[in-house]
Amino acid sequence: MTGYYLGIDIGTFESKGVLVDEAGEIVAQASRPHKMLVPQAGWAEHDPEKDWWGDFCFISRKLIAESGVDPKAIRSVGTSAIGPCMLPVDAEGNPLMNGVLYGVDTRAAREVEDLTARIGADRILDVCGNALTSQSVGPKILWLRNNRPEIYEQAAKIVTSTTFIVQRLTGNCVVDHYTAANTSPLYDVDRLAYTDALARDIVSLDKLPTTMWSTDVAGHVTATAAAATGLAEGTPVICGTIDASAEAFSVGVLSPGDMMVMYGSTIFIIELTVERVRDARLWYAPWMFPGQHASMSGLATSGTLTHWFRDEIAKELDPVDAFARLAEEASTSQPGANGLIMLPYFSGERTPIHDSHAKGMLFGLNLTHKRGDIYRALIEGIAYGTNHIFETYAEAGAAPKRLMAVGGGTRNRLWLEATSHVSGLPQVLARKTIGASYGDACLAAIGVGDADRETIRRWNPVEREIKAVEDPAYRRNYRIFKDLYASTRHLMADLDR
């Protein structure tokens, strides 16, 4: 009997799932949208029951129904989700509040500053491999203790999104090392273990999930989970990972120098490196497999900005084809957006500036500018922010050898081309750009011994390339882009005071 592998990924605005056969061919795929909750400025949340577990169950059942595959023929399940997130749960794994999202949620800015001052930035970087930023889970747990003490006291565990789903499926509370490294300052990257040596007042370490590698089998689908998902009881479930790492794997990021550029609600970048990159502007984590290293980075808002623009500046357009219409308008503008420059810092910024006070800005407006110019400036602003990251890798001695583009944003050719033209770096795209859910399926196959890492290159070979074309307007605007932030960051901070 043919075997199948299920992969489901929970994203910021949408969850996706695929069912693939032993040759990596997709026999069914499904998706379900949801909303990112923003209860106040600087916060970003999901409803775990509805957006995480609810989406997983809906997609699992839909894939099984539409494919006609016998659930008993599904040999293993892999899942990934947005992260790193922070969610307190009770002893049964039930959420005690909404899930606090990754670096786009900046509520713990004060805790980041206080912990950094108390421990010391150099000490944190040495032990944890990362500076404390809005991406770090440790400060968000401390925020919980400081601001929601009743929930903090009730919490049996503090989990992330993938952990929550795997626990619902198997009853076991686990997390992969790649994700666990984001619990700074509570994880020692050299020892591959939690630590409270830097801060003993954040949380007891026994409240954190058990660590393992991404493709380790975390457990098996329980009877209760089988009834909810349509899966067969006893189906193996791997530990899983954060969506970005599964997405990188899905397009064949396997060797040092391979860099994934994920075009999604945020830009997220992962480069595999020969050894640990030590640079406070970048993030570090052990990769999904033992003995490998990953250097990460990301913008706080990218695809989220295009959604904001559509919903607020182009309300009259049909949402179904709004982005295509906006791309047409932008194509009538010139490279450099006729002198318009946008800072895309609408939710603060992650790498390389790590500034929760950073603000969005549109600079250079005059009465000749049209909506297409502004939309092009938005796309180019994201490209400038991405190039700032590429430059940071080069300065850290880890310039990428190959850029591999993936994610829903790859359908936006203007965005892809702006990134290559601004940076001077070509990008390759694999045949399947579905993303993390496809990587989850292959990781699930590895977890039960039906595949190895090289399998993904056979399943998903490179298909096309975006070439780089340099333009003086981009060079000028990029220089101004960096100067704009440097010249106004103190004013941005003043706004928050």
C-alpha positions in Angstrom: 0.0 0.0 0.0 1.3 3.5 -0.9 2.4 5.6 2.0 1.5 9.2 2.5 2.8 12.0 4.7 0.8 14.9 6.2 2.2 18.4 6.6 0.3 21.3 8.2 1.7 24.8 8.9 0.0 27.5 10.9 0.9 30.9 9.6 0.3 34.5 10.7 -2.7 35.0 8.5 -3.3 31.6 7.0 -2.8 27.9 7.7 -1.9 25.5 4.9 -1.7 21.7 4.6 -0.6 19.1 2.1 -0.8 15.4 1.8 2.0 13.9 -0.3 2.9 10.5 -1.5 6.2 8.6 -1.4 7.5 10.5 -4.5 6.7 13.9 -3.0 3.8 14.4 -5.3 0.9 16.4 -3.8 -2.3 14.5 -3.7 -4.3 17.1 -1.8 -3.8 20.6 -0.4 -5.9 22.9 1.7 -5.8 26.2 3.4 -7.8 28.3 5.9 -7.4 32.0 6.6 -7.5 33.6 10.1 -6.7 37.0 11.6 -3.8 38.3 13.6 -5.3 40.0 16.7 -3.9 43.5 17.6 -5.6 44.4 20.9 -3.4 47.4 21.2 -0.4 49.0 19.5 2.7 46.8 19.7 0.8 43.6 20.5 0.1 40.7 18.2 -1.9 37.6 19.2 -3.7 34.5 18.0 -6.5 32.5 19.5 -4.8 29.1 20.0 -8.0 27.1 20.1 -9.4 28.6 17.0 -6.4 29.7 14.9 -3.9 26.9 15.8 -5.8 23.7 16.8 -9.0 24.6 15.0 -7.1 25.2 11.7 -5.1 22.0 12.1 -8.3 19.9 12.6 -10.1 21.6 9.7 -7.2 21.1 7.3 -6.5 17.6 8.3 -10.0 16.4 7.9 -10.3 18.3 4.5 -7.1 16.7 3.1 -8.3 13.3 4.1 -11.8 13.8 2.7 -10.7 15.4 -0.6 -7.9 12.9 -1.3 -9.8 9.8 -0.4 -6.7 8.4 1.3 -7.3 5.9 4.0 -6.1 7.6 7.3 -4.2 4.4 8.1 -2.1 4.9 5.0 -0.7 8.2 6.4 2.6 7.0 7.8 3.5 10.2 9.8 2.5 13.7 10.5 4.7 16.9 10.6 3.6 20.3 11.7 5.1 23.7 12.0 3.7 27.1 13.2 4.6 30.7 13.5 7.1 31.3 16.2 8.6 31.7 18.6 5.4 32.4 20.5 4.5 32.5 24.2 1.5 30.7 25.5 0.8 29.7 29.1 -1.3 26.5 29.4 -2.8 24.5 32.3 -1.9 21.0 33.3 -4.2 19.6 30.5 -2.6 21.8 27.9 -5.5 24.3 27.7 -4.6 27.9 26.9 -4.9 30.4 29.7 -4.8 33.4 27.3 -4.2 34.2 23.7 -0.9 33.2 22.2 1.6 36.1 22.1 3.3 36.1 18.7 6.9 36.3 17.7 9.0 39.5 17.1 6.0 41.5 15.7 4.8 41.6 19.3 6.8 44.2 21.2 5.0 44.3 24.5 8.1 43.1 26.4 10.4 46.0 25.3 10.9 47.1 29.0 11.8 43.5 30.0 14.2 43.3 27.1 16.0 46.4 28.3 16.0 45.5 32.0 17.3 41.9 31.4 20.0 43.2 29.0 21.1 45.8 31.6 21.1 43.3 34.4 22.8 40.4 32.7 25.0 42.3 30.2 24.7 42.2 26.4 28.0 40.4 25.8 27.2 37.6 28.4 23.8 37.0 26.8 25.3 36.8 23.3 28.0 34.4 24.5 25.6 32.0 26.2 22.5 32.3 24.2 23.8 33.2 20.7 21.4 36.0 20.5 20.8 39.5 21.8 17.6 39.9 23.6 15.0 41.4 21.2 11.3 41.3 20.6 11.9 37.9 19.1 13.0 36.5 22.4 10.6 34.4 24.5 12.3 34.9 27.9 11.3 38.6 28.2 7.7 37.8 27.2 7.5 35.2 30.0 8.8 37.9 32.4 6.2 40.3 31.0 3.6 37.7 31.9 4.9 37.4 35.4 5.0 41.2 35.8 1.7 42.0 34.2 -0.5 38.9 34.5 0.6 37.3 37.7 -2.6 35.3 38.2 -2.1 33.6 34.8 1.6 33.1 35.4 0.8 31.3 38.7 -1.8 29.1 37.0 0.5 28.0 34.2 1.7 24.4 34.3 3.8 25.0 31.1 4.8 27.9 28.9 4.7 26.6 25.3 5.0 27.8 21.7 2.6 27.3 18.8 4.0 24.1 17.4 4.4 22.6 20.9 0.7 23.4 21.6 -0.4 21.4 18.4 1.9 18.5 19.0 0.7 18.2 22.6 -2.9 18.2 21.4 -2.0 15.4 19.0 0.1 13.2 21.3 -0.3 14.4 24.9 3.5 15.1 25.0 4.9 18.6 25.6 8.0 18.9 23.4 9.9 21.5 21.4 12.8 21.2 18.9 16.2 22.7 19.7 15.9 25.3 16.9 12.7 26.7 18.5 14.0 26.3 22.1 17.0 28.5 21.3 14.5 31.4 21.0 13.8 31.3 24.7 16.8 33.5 25.5 18.1 34.1 28.1 16.9 30.6 29.1 18.8 28.4 26.6 22.5 27.7 26.3 23.3 27.1 22.6 26.6 25.4 23.2 25.2 22.9 25.7 21.9 22.5 23.8 20.0 22.8 27.1 17.9 25.2 29.1 19.7 27.3 31.7 18.7 29.6 34.5 22.2 30.7 35.2 21.6 34.2 33.6 18.2 34.8 35.1 16.5 32.8 37.8 13.4 35.0 38.2 11.8 34.4 34.8 10.3 30.9 35.1 11.1 27.5 36.6 12.8 25.5 33.8 10.5 22.5 34.4 7.7 24.6 33.0 9.4 24.6 29.6 8.8 21.8 27.0 11.2 18.9 26.7 13.7 19.4 23.9 14.4 17.1 21.0 15.3 17.3 17.3 12.8 18.3 14.7 12.4 14.9 13.1 12.3 12.9 16.3 9.0 11.2 16.8 7.3 13.1 19.7 4.5 10.6 20.1 1.5 9.1 18.4 -2.0 10.4 17.7 -4.3 9.8 20.6 -7.9 8.6 20.4 -9.2 12.0 21.3 -7.0 13.7 18.6 -8.0 11.1 16.1 -11.6 11.9 16.6 -10.9 15.6 16.1 -8.5 15.4 13.1 -9.7 12.4 11.2 -6.2 10.8 11.5 -5.8 7.2 12.6 -5.0 6.6 16.2 -1.4 5.7 16.7 -0.1 7.6 13.7 3.5 8.9 14.5 3.9 12.6 14.9 7.3 14.3 14.7 8.4 17.1 17.0 8.1 19.7 14.2 9.5 23.2 14.2 8.9 26.9 13.5 7.3 27.6 10.1 10.4 29.4 8.7 12.8 26.5 9.2 10.3 24.1 7.6 10.0 26.5 4.8 13.7 26.7 4.3 14.0 23.0 4.2 11.1 22.8 1.7 13.2 24.5 -1.0 16.4 22.6 -0.3 18.3 24.8 2.1 20.8 22.0 3.2 24.4 23.3 2.8 26.4 26.1 4.4 25.9 29.3 2.3 22.4 28.4 1.3 20.0 31.2 2.4 16.3 31.1 2.3 14.4 34.4 1.8 10.8 33.8 2.9 8.3 36.3 1.4 5.4 36.2 3.8 3.6 38.4 6.3 7.2 39.2 7.4 10.4 38.7 5.6 12.3 35.9 7.3 15.8 34.8 6.4 17.8 31.7 7.4 21.3 30.9 6.3 23.1 27.7 7.1 26.7 28.4 8.2 29.8 26.3 8.8 30.0 27.5 12.4 28.1 29.7 14.8 27.9 33.3 13.6 28.4 35.6 16.6 26.8 38.9 15.8 24.2 40.7 18.0 22.4 42.0 14.9 21.5 38.5 13.8 19.9 35.5 15.5 21.5 32.1 16.0 20.1 28.7 16.6 21.2 25.1 16.3 19.6 23.9 13.0 17.0 21.2 12.8 19.6 18.4 12.6 22.6 17.8 15.0 25.9 19.5 14.2 24.5 22.2 11.9 24.2 25.9 12.5 21.7 28.5 11.4 21.9 32.3 11.3 18.5 34.0 11.1 17.1 37.5 10.6 13.8 39.1 9.7 11.8 42.2 9.1 8.8 42.9 11.3 6.4 43.9 8.6 6.4 43.0 4.9 3.5 41.1 3.4 1.5 42.6 6.4 2.2 46.0 4.8 0.8 45.1 1.5 -2.4 43.9 3.3 -2.5 47.2 5.2 -2.2 49.1 1.9 -4.9 47.2 0.2 -7.3 47.5 3.1 -6.7 51.1 3.9 -5.5 52.8 0.7 -7.2 50.7 -1.9 -10.5 49.9 -0.3 -12.5 50.2 -3.5 -10.5 47.4 -5.2 -11.9 43.9 -5.2 -9.8 41.9 -2.7 -9.6 39.0 -5.1 -7.5 40.9 -7.7 -6.5 43.9 -5.6 -2.8 43.0 -5.5 -2.7 42.4 -9.3 -4.2 45.8 -9.9 -1.8 47.5 -7.5 1.1 45.8 -9.2 -0.1 47.2 -12.6 -0.3 50.7 -11.1 3.2 50.3 -9.6 4.6 49.2 -13.0 3.7 52.6 -14.4 6.1 54.1 -11.8 9.9 54.1 -12.3 12.5 52.3 -10.3 13.0 54.4 -7.3 9.3 55.2 -7.2 9.7 58.6 -8.7 11.7 59.7 -5.7 9.5 58.2 -2.9 11.1 56.3 -0.1 9.2 54.3 2.6 10.5 53.0 5.9 8.6 49.8 6.5 8.9 49.9 10.3 5.1 49.8 11.0 5.6 47.4 13.9 9.0 48.5 15.0 11.8 46.6 13.4 13.6 43.4 14.0 17.0 42.8 12.3 19.4 44.4 11.9 18.3 47.5 13.9 16.3 45.8 16.7 14.3 48.9 17.5 10.8 48.5 18.9 10.3 52.3 18.7 11.0 52.4 14.9 8.2 53.9 12.9 6.9 53.8 9.3 7.6 56.8 7.1 6.8 57.9 3.6 9.4 60.5 2.4 9.6 62.7 -0.7 5.9 63.2 -1.5 4.8 65.8 -4.0 1.6 66.6 -5.9 2.7 64.5 -9.0 2.8 61.2 -7.0 0.1 58.7 -7.6 -1.0 55.6 -5.7 1.2 53.4 -7.9 4.2 55.4 -6.8 3.3 54.9 -3.2 2.8 51.1 -3.6 6.0 50.8 -5.5 7.8 52.7 -2.7 6.3 50.3 -0.2 7.6 47.3 -2.1 11.0 48.9 -2.6 11.1 49.9 1.1 10.8 46.2 2.1 13.5 45.4 -0.5 15.8 48.1 1.1 15.2 46.6 4.6 16.0 43.2 3.2 19.2 44.4 1.6 20.2 46.0 4.9 20.1 42.4 6.3 22.1 41.0 3.4 24.8 43.6 4.1 24.8 42.6 7.8 25.5 39.0 6.9 28.4 40.1 4.7 29.8 42.3 7.5 29.5 39.3 9.9 31.6 37.2 7.5 28.7 35.1 6.3 27.8 36.5 2.9 25.3 34.0 1.2 26.3 31.8 -1.7 22.8 31.1 -2.9 19.5 32.9 -2.3 16.4 30.7 -2.4 13.1 32.5 -2.5 9.9 30.9 -1.1 6.5 31.9 0.3 3.3 33.4 -0.9 5.0 36.7 -1.7 6.9 35.0 -4.5 3.8 35.4 -6.6 4.5 39.1 -6.5 7.1 39.5 -9.2 7.6 43.2 -8.5 8.6 42.3 -5.0 11.0 39.5 -6.1 12.6 41.7 -8.7 13.0 44.7 -6.4 14.8 42.5 -3.9 17.3 41.3 -6.5 17.7 44.6 -8.2 18.4 46.5 -5.0 20.8 43.9 -3.6 22.5 42.9 -6.8 21.9 39.2 -5.8 20.1 36.7 -8.0 17.5 34.4 -6.5 16.4 30.9 -7.4 12.9 29.4 -7.0 12.1 25.8 -6.6 9.3 24.1 -8.5 7.0 24.0 -5.5 6.8 27.2 -3.5 4.0 26.0 -1.2 6.3 26.5 1.7 6.4 25.1 5.2 3.7 22.5 5.0 5.5 20.8 2.2 8.7 20.8 4.2 6.7 19.4 7.2 5.6 16.4 5.0 9.2 15.6 4.0 10.4 16.0 7.6 7.7 13.6 8.7 9.0 11.1 6.1 12.5 11.5 7.5 11.2 11.0 11.1 9.9 7.5 10.3 12.9 6.5 8.2 11.3 6.7 4.8 13.5 9.5 3.5 16.7 11.4 4.2 17.7 15.1 3.9 18.6 14.9 0.2 15.1 13.6 -0.6 13.8 17.2 -0.6 16.0 18.1 -3.6 14.5 15.2 -5.6 11.0 16.2 -4.5 11.5 19.9 -5.2 14.2 20.8 -7.7 15.2 24.4 -8.7 13.0 25.6 -11.6 13.8 29.3 -12.3 16.0 32.3 -11.4 15.4 36.0 -10.8 18.4 37.9 -12.2 19.7 41.1 -10.7 19.7 44.4 -12.7 21.4 47.3 -11.0 19.9 50.8 -11.2 21.3 54.1 -9.9 18.0 55.1 -8.5 18.1 52.1 -6.2 21.6 53.0 -5.0 20.6 56.6 -4.3 17.3 55.7 -2.5 19.0 52.9 -0.4 21.5 55.4 0.9 18.7 57.9 1.8 16.7 55.0 3.3 19.5 54.2 5.8 20.1 57.9 6.5 16.4 58.6 7.1 16.3 56.1 10.0 19.6 57.2 11.5 18.5 60.8 11.4 15.0 60.3 12.9 15.3 57.3 15.3 15.5 59.6 18.3 12.2 61.3 17.2 10.6 57.9 16.8 11.5 57.1 20.4 10.2 60.5 21.5 6.7 59.6 20.0 6.6 56.5 22.3 7.5 58.5 25.3 
